[in-house]
């Protein structure tokens, strides 16, 4: 290198550039925070009273919070599974006022005064629900991840009267996916309870 490149002027230019670069991240971060606070509204919470598995709950939930997140994260009712989180697999199926719903698509703010039943609330103490017992007897599960949602949908399928044929059962259970392929056992369990 020649003496000009290692001059005092070169040193000052390079040092100044590093100082400027060191200041940029905090400036960019401050700008990002300003834009974020302007574009993203603050979280709004809503006090909600609902009954879950025959127990009353008073919760204050983010208005954007789903029933699935409330069950799993706030109330530690982890039997309801988070599968796809897009309403496509059925692993999060629960009953709201006796109707099956996908808890990942149901906002907690929509549920004041409603009654929610999860897989934990299906059994009567130590006595299994007939559908739970039928799933065991008919080998209606393998890995078990989708089983809570399958059982909740199966109970609804029977209650709705959609058990006249194998094709009808398959149609009304089609929103629940089983990666292990235990469909034959599931249909058999539903038929057993429907009799």
C-alpha positions, 0 to 999 in steps of 0.5 A, spaced: 500 500 500 502 506 498 502 512 503 496 515 501 491 510 503 494 509 510 493 517 511 490 520 516 485 523 512 483 515 510 483 513 517 478 519 519 473 517 513 473 510 515 472 511 522 467 516 520 463 511 516 464 506 522 461 511 527 455 512 522 454 505 521 453 504 528 448 509 529 444 506 524 441 500 527 438 504 533 435 509 528 432 504 524 429 500 530 426 507 533 423 508 526 420 501 526 417 502 533 414 509 531 411 505 525 409 499 528 405 503 534 402 507 528 400 501 524 398 496 529 393 498 534 394 496 541 391 489 544 384 490 546 382 485 552 375 483 553 372 480 560 368 474 558 364 469 562 363 462 559 362 455 562 368 450 560 367 442 562 361 444 566 366 449 570 364 457 570 370 461 568 371 469 568 377 470 563 380 477 560 382 475 553 385 479 547 379 480 543 384 476 537 385 470 541 382 464 539 378 459 543 384 454 542 389 458 545 385 460 551 384 453 552 391 451 551 395 457 554 391 460 559 387 454 562 392 449 561 386 444 558 391 441 553 387 435 550 385 439 545 390 439 540 393 445 535 394 441 528 394 446 522 392 452 526 388 454 519 381 449 520 383 444 516 385 438 520 380 438 525 385 436 531 382 442 535 375 440 535 370 442 541 363 443 542 360 449 543 353 449 546 353 442 543 355 444 536 362 442 534 367 447 532 374 448 530 377 452 536 383 455 532 378 459 528 373 461 534 375 467 537 374 467 545 370 474 544 365 470 540 363 466 546 360 470 552 355 465 556 357 459 551 358 452 554 364 449 551 366 442 552 373 439 550 375 432 550 377 433 558 370 434 559 367 428 555 368 423 561 364 422 567 369 422 572 373 416 571 368 413 567 369 414 559 364 416 555 362 411 550 365 414 544 372 414 548 371 407 550 369 405 543 375 408 540 379 404 545 375 397 543 375 398 535 383 401 535 380 408 532 387 411 534 394 410 533 399 416 535 393 419 538 394 426 536 388 427 532 384 423 537 381 428 541 378 432 535 376 425 532 372 423 538 369 430 539 367 430 532 364 423 532 360 424 538 357 430 534 356 426 528 352 421 532 348 426 536 347 430 529 344 423 526 349 422 521 350 415 522 346 411 517 351 409 512 359 408 512 359 413 506 355 418 511 359 417 517 365 418 512 362 425 509 361 428 516 367 426 519 371 428 513 374 435 516 378 430 521 384 428 518 388 422 521 395 421 518 396 414 521 390 412 517 386 409 523 379 411 519 376 404 519 377 403 526 374 410 527 368 408 523 367 402 526 367 406 533 362 411 531 357 405 528 358 401 535 356 407 539 350 409 534 347 402 535 
